Amino acid sequence: MEEENLYEGTHQDMSSAFQLDAVDPVARQAAELIVKRSNEGAIEYKSESILEREGVTAHSLMEDAIEEAVDQVIYLLALKAKLSTPRSM
């Protein structure tokens, strides 16, 4: 039996196989975004799971999460500033 190559095509091809019956459109959007990002990572790193990637350790996962959290704080503070400033931004 021929093995399917999960890394060919686009994330849209892979995401179309994923179906979610969420009533809440925001939850559906969040789930679709998670699948999209996961598929993009699978293509970029040529591995289906982050746990299969070479060099991934508990420490590197923690460092990546901290960096992402810091970025999130920066984006939220920038958004707060934009929302607080009367149409000048």
LONU-702649 format. One record per residue: residue number from 1; y negated, x, z of N, C-alpha, C, O in turn; residue in one letter; chain. Coordinates in pm, whole numbers, always signed. Last residue first. Layout:
REC;NUM;Y;X;Z;Y;X;Z;Y;X;Z;Y;X;Z;a;A
...
! end
This chain:
REC;89;-5683;-500;+1535;-5572;-414;+1495;-5489;-479;+1388;-5391;-420;+1342;m;A
REC;88;-5865;-686;+1602;-5917;-560;+1551;-5805;-469;+1500;-5831;-371;+1430;s;A
REC;87;-5792;-935;+1717;-5787;-915;+1572;-5844;-784;+1517;-5868;-774;+1397;r;A
REC;86;-5833;-842;+2035;-5874;-949;+1943;-5885;-901;+1799;-5981;-832;+1764;p;A
REC;85;-5554;-713;+2190;-5679;-677;+2123;-5715;-787;+2023;-5634;-822;+1937;t;A
REC;84;-5308;-790;+2276;-5418;-801;+2371;-5553;-774;+2307;-5657;-810;+2363;s;A
REC;83;-5137;-731;+2070;-5153;-872;+2106;-5272;-894;+2200;-5330;-1002;+2203;l;A
REC;82;-5153;-453;+2072;-5195;-527;+1953;-5222;-673;+1987;-5319;-732;+1938;k;A
REC;81;-5044;-399;+2326;-5183;-361;+2297;-5235;-439;+2177;-5349;-486;+2178;a;A
REC;80;-4784;-491;+2285;-4867;-553;+2388;-5014;-523;+2363;-5099;-611;+2376;k;A
REC;79;-4701;-309;+2089;-4710;-452;+2057;-4798;-524;+2158;-4879;-609;+2120;l;A
REC;78;-4705;-74;+2241;-4791;-86;+2123;-4810;-232;+2084;-4920;-275;+2049;a;A
REC;77;-4510;-138;+2431;-4647;-113;+2475;-4745;-123;+2358;-4855;-175;+2374;l;A
REC;76;-4287;-161;+2261;-4333;-277;+2337;-4476;-259;+2387;-4554;-354;+2385;l;A
REC;75;-4265;+102;+2161;-4289;-9;+2069;-4343;-131;+2144;-4434;-198;+2095;y;A
REC;74;-4215;+239;+2404;-4332;+272;+2323;-4366;+157;+2229;-4482;+118;+2218;i;A
REC;73;-3972;+121;+2481;-4089;+109;+2568;-4216;+135;+2488;-4315;+63;+2501;v;A
REC;72;-3809;+210;+2268;-3832;+67;+2288;-3955;+43;+2375;-4035;-46;+2345;q;A
REC;71;-3805;+486;+2312;-3867;+433;+2190;-3900;+285;+2206;-4006;+239;+2163;d;A
REC;70;-3659;+481;+2550;-3796;+530;+2551;-3870;+479;+2428;-3985;+435;+2437;v;A
REC;69;-3414;+387;+2451;-3488;+309;+2551;-3634;+351;+2558;-3723;+267;+2569;a;A
REC;68;-3341;+599;+2282;-3365;+466;+2225;-3445;+378;+2321;-3533;+304;+2278;e;A
REC;67;-3306;+801;+2476;-3407;+816;+2370;-3441;+682;+2307;-3558;+653;+2280;e;A
REC;66;-3093;+687;+2620;-3221;+713;+2687;-3332;+726;+2582;-3439;+667;+2598;i;A
REC;65;-2893;+685;+2423;-2938;+559;+2482;-3073;+576;+2550;-3160;+489;+2539;a;A
REC;64;-2861;+962;+2379;-2905;+875;+2269;-2960;+743;+2324;-3063;+695;+2277;d;A
REC;63;-2765;+1037;+2635;-2890;+1092;+2585;-2946;+1005;+2472;-3066;+976;+2469;e;A
REC;62;-2522;+894;+2639;-2625;+867;+2739;-2761;+917;+2691;-2861;+847;+2704;m;A
REC;61;-2388;+1018;+2429;-2415;+874;+2421;-2526;+836;+2519;-2614;+756;+2486;l;A
REC;60;-2369;+1275;+2529;-2450;+1253;+2409;-2482;+1105;+2392;-2590;+1069;+2345;s;A
REC;59;-2198;+1227;+2752;-2333;+1280;+2773;-2421;+1253;+2650;-2536;+1213;+2665;h;A
REC;58;-1965;+1146;+2631;-2033;+1053;+2722;-2177;+1097;+2741;-2268;+1015;+2745;a;A
REC;57;-1985;+1256;+2287;-1939;+1267;+2425;-2010;+1163;+2509;-2105;+1099;+2464;t;A
REC;56;-1913;+1327;+1963;-1966;+1222;+2052;-1901;+1235;+2188;-1779;+1227;+2203;v;A
REC;55;-1800;+1508;+1788;-1905;+1554;+1878;-1963;+1449;+1970;-2053;+1479;+2048;g;A
REC;54;-1726;+1281;+1529;-1711;+1417;+1584;-1829;+1450;+1674;-1944;+1424;+1640;e;A
REC;53;-1653;+942;+1590;-1742;+1045;+1536;-1722;+1177;+1608;-1705;+1183;+1729;r;A
REC;52;-1513;+744;+1711;-1439;+833;+1621;-1524;+948;+1569;-1471;+1042;+1509;e;A
REC;51;-1694;+591;+1845;-1601;+670;+1926;-1519;+767;+1842;-1462;+862;+1895;l;A
REC;50;-1818;+447;+1650;-1894;+557;+1710;-1803;+648;+1792;-1830;+767;+1806;i;A
REC;49;-1596;+373;+1382;-1641;+351;+1519;-1719;+473;+1569;-1688;+587;+1533;s;A
REC;48;-1546;+454;+1121;-1557;+311;+1150;-1618;+283;+1287;-1685;+182;+1306;e;A
REC;47;-1727;+703;+955;-1630;+669;+1059;-1655;+525;+1100;-1769;+480;+1112;s;A
REC;46;-1938;+814;+807;-1803;+804;+750;-1696;+788;+858;-1590;+850;+853;k;A
REC;45;-2199;+803;+882;-2115;+900;+951;-1970;+901;+903;-1888;+979;+952;y;A
REC;44;-2301;+606;+705;-2370;+734;+723;-2277;+841;+781;-2277;+955;+735;e;A
REC;43;-2116;+393;+734;-2139;+455;+603;-2199;+594;+621;-2153;+690;+559;i;A
REC;42;-2141;+339;+1004;-2009;+371;+949;-2022;+440;+814;-1948;+533;+784;a;A
REC;41;-2413;+274;+1017;-2364;+394;+1085;-2228;+436;+1032;-2202;+555;+1016;g;A
REC;40;-2407;+35;+875;-2488;+145;+824;-2443;+277;+887;-2436;+380;+820;e;A
REC;39;-2247;-115;+1050;-2199;-84;+915;-2277;+31;+853;-2219;+117;+786;n;A
REC;38;-2420;-133;+1268;-2290;-71;+1284;-2234;-29;+1149;-2180;+81;+1134;s;A
REC;37;-2631;-278;+1154;-2654;-141;+1204;-2522;-66;+1220;-2514;+53;+1188;r;A
REC;36;-2495;-522;+1096;-2562;-445;+991;-2580;-299;+1034;-2548;-208;+958;k;A
REC;35;-2415;-605;+1352;-2314;-575;+1250;-2374;-489;+1140;-2310;-394;+1095;v;A
REC;34;-2670;-642;+1470;-2573;-550;+1528;-2469;-509;+1425;-2437;-391;+1413;i;A
REC;33;-2774;-842;+1302;-2839;-712;+1308;-2745;-606;+1365;-2741;-493;+1316;l;A
REC;32;-2605;-1054;+1364;-2606;-1002;+1227;-2670;-863;+1222;-2624;-776;+1148;e;A
REC;31;-2678;-1093;+1632;-2541;-1054;+1598;-2534;-994;+1458;-2465;-895;+1436;a;A
REC;30;-2946;-1173;+1598;-2914;-1054;+1677;-2774;-1003;+1642;-2754;-883;+1624;a;A
REC;29;-2914;-1409;+1449;-2989;-1297;+1392;-2957;-1167;+1466;-2941;-1063;+1403;q;A
REC;28;-2776;-1563;+1638;-2713;-1531;+1510;-2782;-1411;+1446;-2715;-1322;+1393;r;A
REC;27;-2972;-1583;+1835;-2845;-1517;+1867;-2773;-1476;+1738;-2716;-1367;+1731;a;A
REC;26;-3158;-1731;+1687;-3195;-1599;+1736;-3069;-1519;+1772;-3061;-1399;+1742;v;A
REC;25;-3028;-1974;+1640;-3057;-1885;+1527;-3099;-1745;+1569;-3077;-1649;+1495;p;A
REC;24;-2765;-2101;+1820;-2898;-2044;+1835;-2926;-1947;+1721;-2856;-1847;+1707;d;A
REC;23;-2504;-2141;+1743;-2598;-2252;+1733;-2741;-2199;+1735;-2827;-2248;+1662;v;A
REC;22;-2299;-1932;+1554;-2390;-1943;+1667;-2486;-2058;+1643;-2542;-2072;+1534;a;A
REC;21;-2057;-1838;+1416;-2097;-1977;+1430;-2183;-1994;+1554;-2144;-2062;+1649;d;A
REC;20;-2039;-1578;+1193;-2070;-1615;+1329;-2118;-1758;+1332;-2210;-1796;+1259;l;A
REC;19;-1851;-1354;+1002;-1907;-1489;+1015;-1927;-1520;+1162;-1841;-1492;+1246;q;A
REC;18;-1822;-1088;+783;-1845;-1126;+922;-1909;-1264;+926;-2011;-1287;+860;f;A
REC;17;-1826;-1024;+523;-1697;-1061;+577;-1709;-1111;+721;-1615;-1169;+775;a;A
REC;16;-2081;-939;+477;-2046;-1072;+427;-1911;-1119;+479;-1883;-1238;+480;s;A
REC;15;-2094;-680;+563;-2144;-784;+653;-2103;-923;+606;-2092;-1015;+687;s;A
REC;14;-2004;-535;+343;-1922;-540;+464;-1966;-653;+556;-1882;-716;+620;m;A
REC;13;-2215;-579;+164;-2079;-614;+125;-1992;-631;+249;-1916;-728;+261;d;A
REC;12;-2425;-473;+312;-2427;-616;+282;-2288;-663;+240;-2246;-773;+275;q;A
REC;11;-2379;-207;+316;-2357;-280;+442;-2356;-429;+416;-2292;-504;+490;h;A
REC;10;-2209;-138;+4;-2326;-145;+91;-2290;-218;+219;-2186;-282;+229;t;A
REC;9;-1962;+94;-116;-2041;-29;-124;-2158;-24;-30;-2201;+84;+12;g;A
REC;8;-1734;+259;+104;-1792;+238;-28;-1868;+106;-27;-1840;+17;+53;e;A
REC;7;-1614;+267;+347;-1742;+332;+337;-1805;+318;+199;-1918;+363;+179;y;A
REC;6;-1359;+173;+359;-1462;+93;+425;-1602;+147;+402;-1700;+79;+433;l;A
REC;5;-1116;+158;+133;-1223;+248;+173;-1338;+166;+228;-1407;+96;+154;n;A
REC;4;-783;+65;+205;-918;+21;+167;-1021;+121;+217;-1013;+165;+332;e;A
REC;3;-491;+215;+78;-582;+199;+192;-721;+163;+141;-771;+223;+46;e;A
REC;2;-220;+58;-84;-342;+137;-96;-436;+107;+20;-459;-9;+56;e;A
REC;1;+119;+84;+0;+0;+0;+0;-125;+89;+0;-132;+185;+77;m;A
! end
